[in-house]
Amino acid sequence: MVAKITFDQLIEKIPNKYELAIIVGNRARNLGGHIVINSKAGLKETTLQKCFKEILEGELVPSDAQEMEREKLMLEELSGNDEN
């Protein structure tokens, strides 16, 4: 069972709630946020829970948001070049 993670715990690690939302959103997409996992059935933790856990463990920090945005832009540029 996954331990309950609170907003207060997350905001201690990343004090700006807007930056927190951006970091979690980007990381969830990188992990494959389109995949739905039924956590109530006890199969696995959800993508968001995994992101929250990474933040609490110090694996995902505010500077990662800038890096993820750069990677996203590079991927968009590469996929745009493939279409030509």
Stockholm file with secondary structure:
# STOCKHOLM 1.0

chainA/1-84         MVAKITFDQLIEKIPNKYELAIIVGNRARNLGGHIVINSKAGLKETTLQKCFKEILEGELVPSDAQEMEREKLMLEELSGNDEN
#=GR chainA/1-84 SS CCCCCCHHHHHHHSCCHHHHHHHHHHHHHHHTTTSCCCGGGTSCCCHHHHHHHHHHTTSSCHHHHHHHHHHHHHHHHHHHHHHC
#=GC SS_cons        CCCCCCHHHHHHHSCCHHHHHHHHHHHHHHHTTTSCCCGGGTSCCCHHHHHHHHHHTTSSCHHHHHHHHHHHHHHHHHHHHHHC
//
